[in-house]
Amino acid sequence: GVLWDLQAGAKFGKCALELIKKLPRYSEVKTLFVCHAAVNHWTQPIHDQLKPLIRAYELGLRMGDTENACWAIQCFCLARFLTSFSLDLLLSDMLMYQAQYKSMQRHQTFRMGSAYTQFVA
């Protein structure tokens, strides 16, 4: 992390994940995304981040938080790339998500996702 105190970051991430159980659901998408895309992967296996990122994506779509949903699924795809997931299957999924970014007008996510998709292709 930025301050190189990975254990403290992990503790704050764990606190955030506990706290979202007591807060309105709209805060859950961003918290899941940030904790599992930017915090937990430093101290936990990257495979453990996949299901929560999918949850953030699905919850974000249901709740209308398309920005954080798109970032979560993009990090999910990147994590699958890093875990040696089949490139053919990954490319297929990434192309599907790229179409979703475009239809939701998530331009920044679309541009970044395009670069990742080209890399995988």
C-alpha positions as CSV (number, residue, x, y, z in Angstrom):
1,G,0.0,0.0,0.0
2,V,0.9,3.7,-0.1
3,L,2.1,3.7,3.5
4,W,3.6,0.2,3.4
5,D,1.7,-0.9,6.4
6,L,-0.2,-3.7,4.8
7,Q,-1.4,-5.3,8.0
8,A,-3.0,-2.0,9.1
9,G,-4.6,-1.6,5.7
10,A,-6.0,-5.2,6.0
11,K,-7.4,-4.3,9.5
12,F,-9.1,-1.2,8.1
13,G,-10.5,-3.1,5.2
14,K,-11.9,-5.7,7.6
15,C,-13.5,-3.0,9.7
16,A,-15.0,-1.5,6.5
17,L,-16.5,-4.8,5.5
18,E,-18.0,-5.2,9.0
19,L,-19.3,-1.7,9.0
20,I,-21.2,-2.0,5.7
21,K,-23.4,-4.6,7.4
22,K,-24.8,-1.7,9.5
23,L,-25.0,1.0,6.8
24,P,-27.4,1.5,3.9
25,R,-26.9,-0.9,1.1
26,Y,-25.8,1.7,-1.4
27,S,-22.4,2.0,0.4
28,E,-21.8,-1.7,0.0
29,V,-20.8,-1.7,-3.7
30,K,-18.0,0.8,-3.4
31,T,-16.8,-0.7,-0.1
32,L,-16.6,-4.2,-1.6
33,F,-14.9,-2.9,-4.7
34,V,-12.3,-0.9,-2.8
35,C,-11.6,-3.5,-0.2
36,H,-11.2,-6.4,-2.6
37,A,-9.5,-4.6,-5.5
38,A,-7.2,-2.3,-3.6
39,V,-6.7,-3.5,-0.1
40,N,-7.1,-7.2,0.6
41,H,-5.0,-8.5,-2.3
42,W,-1.9,-7.4,-0.4
43,T,-2.5,-9.8,2.4
44,Q,-4.9,-12.4,1.1
45,P,-4.7,-14.7,-2.0
46,I,-6.0,-13.1,-5.1
47,H,-8.4,-16.0,-5.7
48,D,-10.2,-14.9,-2.5
49,Q,-11.0,-11.6,-4.1
50,L,-12.9,-13.0,-7.1
51,K,-16.3,-13.8,-5.5
52,P,-16.6,-10.4,-3.6
53,L,-15.8,-8.5,-6.8
54,I,-18.5,-10.4,-8.7
55,R,-20.9,-9.6,-5.8
56,A,-20.0,-5.9,-6.0
57,Y,-20.6,-6.0,-9.8
58,E,-24.0,-7.7,-9.5
59,L,-25.1,-5.6,-6.5
60,G,-24.0,-2.4,-8.3
61,L,-26.0,-3.3,-11.4
62,R,-29.1,-4.0,-9.2
63,M,-28.7,-0.8,-7.3
64,G,-27.8,1.4,-10.2
65,D,-24.2,2.0,-9.1
66,T,-22.8,1.3,-12.5
67,E,-19.6,3.2,-11.9
68,N,-18.4,0.9,-9.1
69,A,-20.0,-2.1,-10.7
70,C,-17.9,-1.6,-13.8
71,W,-14.7,-1.0,-11.9
72,A,-15.3,-4.1,-9.8
73,I,-15.8,-6.4,-12.8
74,Q,-12.8,-4.9,-14.5
75,C,-10.7,-5.7,-11.4
76,F,-12.3,-9.2,-11.4
77,C,-11.1,-9.7,-15.0
78,L,-7.6,-8.5,-14.2
79,A,-7.5,-10.8,-11.2
80,R,-8.5,-13.7,-13.4
81,F,-5.8,-12.8,-15.8
82,L,-3.2,-12.8,-13.0
83,T,-4.5,-16.2,-11.7
84,S,-3.8,-17.9,-15.1
85,F,-7.4,-18.2,-16.1
86,S,-8.0,-19.4,-19.7
87,L,-7.3,-16.5,-22.0
88,D,-9.9,-17.6,-24.5
89,L,-12.6,-17.6,-21.9
90,L,-11.3,-14.4,-20.3
91,L,-11.3,-12.6,-23.7
92,S,-14.9,-13.7,-24.3
93,D,-16.0,-12.3,-20.9
94,M,-14.0,-9.1,-21.3
95,L,-15.6,-8.4,-24.7
96,M,-19.0,-8.9,-23.1
97,Y,-18.2,-6.5,-20.3
98,Q,-16.8,-4.0,-22.7
99,A,-20.1,-3.9,-24.5
100,Q,-21.8,-3.4,-21.1
101,Y,-19.4,-0.5,-20.3
102,K,-20.3,1.1,-23.6
103,S,-24.0,0.7,-23.2
104,M,-23.9,2.2,-19.7
105,Q,-21.8,5.1,-21.0
106,R,-18.9,4.2,-18.6
107,H,-16.3,5.8,-20.9
108,Q,-13.3,5.7,-18.6
109,T,-13.9,2.1,-17.7
110,F,-14.4,1.3,-21.4
111,R,-11.1,2.9,-22.4
112,M,-9.1,1.1,-19.7
113,G,-10.9,-2.1,-20.4
114,S,-10.1,-1.8,-24.1
115,A,-6.4,-1.7,-23.3
116,Y,-6.7,-4.8,-21.1
117,T,-8.8,-6.6,-23.7
118,Q,-6.2,-5.8,-26.4
119,F,-3.5,-7.2,-24.1
120,V,-5.4,-10.5,-23.6
121,A,-6.3,-10.8,-27.3
